Amino acid sequence: MSLLTLLSLLAGCGRKSSGDVDQASPRRAETAAGEWPSSNAVPAERLEWNRRTLVNAYNEFGQHDQRWDAAAQEALEAVARVRSSGDTNALARLKPLLERARDAGCNDPLIRYFNLRLSYGDASDANATGADAYREIGDALMHSGYPDIRKSYAAIRAAQAWKSAHGSSSNANQVLSQFRRGAFFHLQPVLRAPDTPFVEAYEAADELRRTILSNPKQEDDMLPVLIDCFQTRWPQEARALTLRGRANVRLAWNRRGSGYAGGVTDQGWREFGRYLAEAERLLERSWATDPSISDTAVAMMEVELGQGRGRGRMEMWFRRAMEIDPADYDAAYEKAWYLQPKWYGSAQDAISFGRECVESKVWRGRVPLMLWEAHRMLANDRASGLKDAHWKQTGVWEDVRDSFDRFFELNPDAIGWRHDYALYAYKCERFDKFLDLLPQMGWVNYPYFGGEQRFAEMVADAEQKTGRKAKLPK
């Protein structure tokens, strides 16, 4: 794992919980305006704050033993330095220090949490084993004496891992809800503390916003609290303005609903327009303050989707986002979505843009996957009624293949995405390619394929149709 990857895992910005988590968390925010510290509150210096919530917290609340204390303390000092300044020297020392503490038998939940972050990688890409580990350590930290910021992050990662491994099925939803609400419950004291550095508050709040994305009930409960906090405490900070703007975008779409325009009530349209207008105001202020934040441009693309003032406006904000970050997947996704037939484009518009994402020599990261994503959007469009039949159409497999091949050319170590490639090779009835990809997956995330039984049926079907024997990951 590269130093850059390790750094991104420890940064706040960046796939079995007990009932106690939900019992400790309010169903609805009870914070009223005026309870936040004023904008004149003086925050702590970031390194000092991280030392206090990591090293000092371990000294007070950690599980101690002379066999691992020194390694644990040095590891947490390294985490504090990495989070505060991206210190690459500290980063290089971190992994061996965590391993030394682990090998000495350290069972402290905070040390185990950071070991888990480095061993399993991004929680949003976790398989079922990783999700179980995140769930267990999330529970342990939330029932410990560690500071609220550490509990909130542990809950966020557990929710992300659980969704990655199990999706949003009814069985998974209870666990997701418990950890999301636990994260929100423990974040609020962090936001109320006068000495919390802005960047720490912002990164944690933005992670929570992303974690509850598209869950209208939790968004309606939690986002107004975040808006109120950042409006009171940091009214002029560009990133705070962007956070408030993005929260208003989500509240707007929740008022409208996800259905077609004909099903939206008059009240829904009024509220939709009001929230979008507020989002536009905040995001324009943010851009005027700091035009280097790609999230602001992406959020303005979401505003344009709702307001529909013209494709040129969407293209302007897309161009701005990609000039800042050529790997901005969210910007590419918003454009592909905008170009869908149900909005302001056509199937050909969306596919042409996807091919542009594959062919570009500038765009990188996950952006080449947008050709595959554009086909997914089209397949799932209820108006077309195609669903799985879409993948059997002429030319679709070639687009899927080109999308993934370019992605893996740029990201050869992104093993988790081999699951997606394999599943869609199967949907496109490219059974030889499906079998070729299985041993490259690293593990089998059965829920992604519809469960262990469904995966076995797919393998047997491919074997029967190709006359080959599958080689499964170990």
N, C-alpha and C positions, 0 to 999 in steps of 0.2 A: 504494500500500500504506500503510495507516494506521500511526501510531506504535504503537498497541496490538498490531497484527499483528506488526510488527517486534520488539517486545519479547517476544512469545510465542515467536517463532522462535529468539531468542537464549537464552531460558530453558532450563534443563535439563529441567524437567518439562513441558508443552504439553497415503506411500501408494506392463570385464572385470578381475574380480579375479584376481591371479596366485595360484598354488598356495602361494607363500611365506607368505601370511597364515595358512593352516591349519597349515603346518609350524612356524610360530613359536608355535602355540597348543597347550596340552596338551589331550588328549581328555577328561581328567577332572581335577577340582580336586585339587591336592596339598597344599592348605593345611590344617594340623592346628590343633586348638584350642591356644591359647597363643602362636601366632605373631603375633597382633595386638597392637598397642600397648594398654596398659591404659586404663581409663576415666579415669585421671588425666592422660593426655597433654594438653598444652596446644596447641590448634590455632592456626594463624596467623589474623590478621585477614583477612576475606574479600577486601577490596579489594587488600591487599598480596599475598595468595596469587594472585589473578587477574592482577595485574600481573606477578608472577614467572613465571607459566605462559603469559603472552601476550606482553607487551612485552619483558621480559627474555629470554624464550625466542627471540623474533624477533631480538633483538640478538646472541644467541649462535649460533643455528642457522639463521636466515633467509637467504634469497637477496637480497643487498643490491645496491643501485644508487642513486646519488645522485638519479636521476630520480624514484624513488618512495619512498625511505626515510622521508622526513618524513611523507608521507601514510599510509604503512603503520603507522608508530609511533603516530601520532595516532589512527588507526582502532582499533588494538588497545587503546589506552588507553580509548577510548570503549566498546569491548566490555567491558573490565574494569569500568568504572563501571556499565554497564547490568546486567551479571550480578550485581554486588555490591549495587546499591541501586535498580535500575530508573530510573536518572537519565535523564529524558526530554530534557534538554538535550543530553546526550551521544548519546542515540539519534538526535536530529534531525541531528547532525553526522556520524553514522556512514556513512550511505549515500553522500553525496557524497565522503567521504574514501576509501571503498573504490573508488568509481568513478574517482577521480583516480589512485589507485595502479594500477588496472587499465588505464586509458587511457595511462598512462606505460609500460606494458609489463610490469608486475610479474608474475612467474611464481612467486612464493613460494607454497607449498601452503597455508599457513594463511590468507593473504590471499585466495587463490582459494576456499578453503572458505567463508569468511564471505561473499564475493561470491555464491557459489552459494546459500547459505542465503537471502540476500535476493532473489536474482533468480528462483529456482525456488520459493520458499516452503517449506511444510511437506513434508519428505521423505516422509511417509506418504501424500501425495497426488501423488507424482511420476508423470509419464508415462515412456515408454521412453527418451526423450531425456534427461530429468532423471535417470533411474536410471543411464544410462551415465555422465553427468557425475559423479554421486555416487560411482560405482564407481571412476572414474579418480582422483578427488581423494582418496578413501579410501585407495587403494593408495599414492598419493604421500605422504600424511601418515604412514601407518604405516611407510613405509620412510625417514622423515626422522629428524632428531635431536630433534624437538619432544617435549615432555613427554607422559607416558602418558595423562593426562587428555584431551589434545587428540586423540591417536590413538584412544582409546576412543570418544569422541563421533563422530569421523569414521566409524569402523566401524559404530556404531549407526545413523547416518543412512544410510550406504550400504545396510545391511541393510533398513531401513525403505523406502527408495526402491525397492530391487530387488523387495521383496515387493509394493509398490503396483503396480509396472509389470508384473510377471511372475507374480504369485501364488506358489503353493507347488508348482508343477509339479516333476517330477523334474529337469528341466534347470535350473530356478531354485534348487533346494535346495542344490546344491553351493556356489553363490555365497553364498546366505543363511547356510549353515553356516560358511563361511570368515569372513565378517564378524562374525557373532555370536560365534564363538569368539575372533576377534581382539579384539573389544570386551572380552570377559571377561578375556582374557590381559592386556590393558593396564590394565584397571580394578583388578586385584588390587594392584599396587604403589601405586596411589593410596589404596586402602583401608588399606594397611599403613603409609603414611607418617604419623608422629605428628602432623604439623602440618596435615593435611588438615582444613579446616573441615567440620563435620557436614553442613551444608546442601549442600555440593558433593559429598560422599560419597553422601548420600541421593539427590540428584537424579540422579546418574549411575547409581547402582545401580537406582533405580526405572525409569529409562529402559531399562536392560538387561532388567529383569524384564518390562516390557511388550513388548519386542522379541522375546523368546523365548517369549511366551505361547503355550500349546497345543502346544509342541514337547516332549513328555515326556522325551526323551533329554537334551536340553540343559537343561531345567528340573531334572531329577534330578542332573545334573552341577554346575550352577551355583548353584541356590538354596540348598542346604545351606551353601555357602561364605558367601553373603551373610547367612544367618541367623546363622552362627557369628561373623562379623565384627561385626555390629551388636549382637549380644547381649553381646559382650566389650567393645566400645568405647563404645557409647552405650546402656546397658541401660535407662535411664529416659526417653529421648526418645520422645515420643508418636509421631512419624512413624516412628521406627525400630521401635517396637512394631507399628505398622500394617504396615510393610514385612515384618516377620517373620511377622505374622499372614497376610498375603496369600500369602506364599511357602508357608506350611504348608497353606493351602487348596489351592493348586495341587498340592503333593506328595500331599495326600489324594486328590484326584481322579485323579492318576496311579496311585495304588495301586488304586483302584477300577476304573479303566478307563472308557471312554466308552459301553459297551454297556448293554443293559437289565439290570435287577437280577438276573434269573435266571442270567445268565452270570458273575456275580461270585463268586470263590472265597471260602471262609471266611477265609483269610488276608487276602485283599483287603478284606473287610469290617472285620476287626480293625484293619488298618493305616489304613483310611479313617477309622474312628471315632477312632483315637488322634490322627491329625494334625488332624482337625477340632476335637477337644477342646482341643488346644494352640493352634490358631488362635483359638478362642473366648476362651480365657484371655488371650491377648496383646491381642486386639482390645478386649475389655472393659476391660483396663488402660489401653489407649490412649485410649478414650473417656472414662474417668474422669479421665485426666490432661488431655485437651484435647478437648472435645466440639465442636470447630469444623472437624474434618477429615472431609470428605465421603467420602474413600476408606475410612475406617474403617467408616462405615455401609454402604457398598456391599459391602465384604468380609463384613460380618455377614449381608448378604442371601445371599451365596454359602454361608456357613456354614449358614444356615437351609435352603437348598435341599438340602444333604446331610443335615441332622439331622431335618428335617421335623416340627418341633414345632408348626407351625400358621401359617396365613396371617396372623393378626394380628401375629405376630412379624415377618414379612417386611414387612408394611405399616408397622409402626412404624419400622423402619430405613430404608425407602424415604422415608417422610415426613421423617425427620431429614436424609437426604442432600439432598433437594430444597429443604428450608428453608435449608440452607447454600449450595447452588448450584442455582438453578433451571434451569441448562443442563446438569445432570449426566446425560449420555447413558448412562453406564455404569449408573447407578442405574435408569434407565428400561428399559434392556436387560435387566437382571437381573430386574426385575418381569415384563416380557413373557415371559421365558424360564420363570420360576416358574409362570406362568399357562398354560403350554402343556399340552395333554392328557396328554403323557407324564409330567408332574410332578404338579402339584396343582390344575390348573384345567381349562379347556375351550377349544375354539376360540372360543366366544362371549366368554368371559372375556378372552382375549388381544386379540381384535378390539375389544371395548368399551374396554379400556385404551388401545389404540392411538388410538382416536377421541378419547378424553380428552386424549391428548397433542397432537392436532391442534387441538382446540377451546380448550385452555387459553390464557388471556391472560397467564399468569405464566411458564410454562415456555418456554424459548427454546433457542437453539443448534440442535443436531441432534435435539432431543427430538421434534419433530413427525414425524420420519422413522420413529418407532416403529410407526406404523400399517402402513407398508410392511414394516418389519422383522418385525412379528408375522405378516404373510402369508408372508414368506420362511421363517420358522420352521415354519409349518404346511405349506408346500409341500415342505419338505425332510424332514419327519417320515416316516421309513421306514414307520411303521405305517399311514399314510394311503395310501401308494403313488401319490399324485397327481402330485408333481413339477410338470412344465410344465403339466399339465392344470389345476392349481389356478388359474392365472392367467386361464383362460378362463371361470371360474365367474361367475355373475351377481353383480354388486355389487363384485367385486374391483377392477376398473379404477377405479371411482369412489373407492375407498379409496386406491389408489396415487396417483391424481391429486390428491386432497385432501392427502395426506401431503406430496408434493413441492411443491405450490403453496404450502402454508403455510410449508414450510421455506425456499423461495426468497423468500417475502415477508419473512422475518426475516433471510435471508442472501443478498442479491441477488448478491454477488460470488463465491459459492462455485461457480465455473464447473465444477470437476471433477465435481461431483455431477450435472451434466447427462448424463454418461455413464450413470449409474444410471437416471435418469429415462427416457432414450431406450431403453435395453435393456428395461426393464420395460413401456414402452409397446408395444414390439414383441412381447414375450411375451404381453401382453394383447390382441394383434391390433388395436391402435390405430395403424394404419400411417400415417395422416395426421399424427398427433401425433409419431410416430417421426421422420418427415421434417422436421417443424417444428423438432424439437429438435436435429437434426444440426448446423446452422450455429451453434448457441448453445454448443457444447461447447468451443470454443476450440482444440482439437486432437483427434485421434483416438487414444485409447489402445487400439490394436488387440487386445492380449492380453485386455483386459477383455471384449471381444466374442467371444473364442474364436480370435483370430488375424485377420490381414489378409484372408485368403480368406473366412473365415466372415462378416466384416463386409461384404465386397463382395456376398456372397450375400444377406445381410439387406437391404441397400440395393436390390439388383435386385428382390427379392421385393416390397418395399414400393412400388417404382416401378411394377411390373407390376400390383399390386392397386389402386393409386390413380390410375394414369394420369398421375402427376406425375414431374418430374425432380428428383432430390435435389440440394441445395446443401450441399456438404461444407465443413467448416472449412478454412481456408487452412493 
